[in-house]
Amino acid sequence: MSSMEHATDRGEKKALRKEHPSGWLYLTQHDAIPILVDALLDLPPNREFNKTELAEHAGVTRQTVGNYTDLLLEVELIEEVPNTSPRRYRVADSTVVRELFELNSALNHVGGK
């Protein structure tokens, strides 16, 4: 039996989820990530950007983008564009991104957007 099954109350279960987060919780536990992901979903394919451009597109500060760039790279939402200075990025060609676009599309369809 997992420790989650042994947890007796909501507080204990919530604490266990935070200690051992799913991929979804790991990503979304950061306040600015949903806004940044939404902005990434809104970019044209293969569009390159720097941190300032992503910040402007998302409506957040450059510092916010800087705080989460490593996480976005780690979970393969963005990738570095090789040989660029200053450093440029683009939406990654990854399974995570493809699945995220599918989820977003399904949610938009259900929501009637």
HELIX and SHEET records of a PDB file:
HELIX    1   1 SER A    3  HIS A    6  1                                   4    
HELIX    2   2 ARG A   10  GLU A   19  1                                  10    
HELIX    3   3 GLY A   23  THR A   28  1                                   6    
HELIX    4   4 ILE A   33  LEU A   41  1                                   9    
HELIX    5   5 LYS A   51  ALA A   58  1                                   8    
HELIX    6   6 ARG A   62  GLU A   74  1                                  13    
HELIX    7   7 THR A   95  VAL A  110  1                                  16    
SHEET    1   A 2 ILE A  78  VAL A  81  0                                        
SHEET    2   A 2 ARG A  88  VAL A  91 -1                                        
END                                                                             
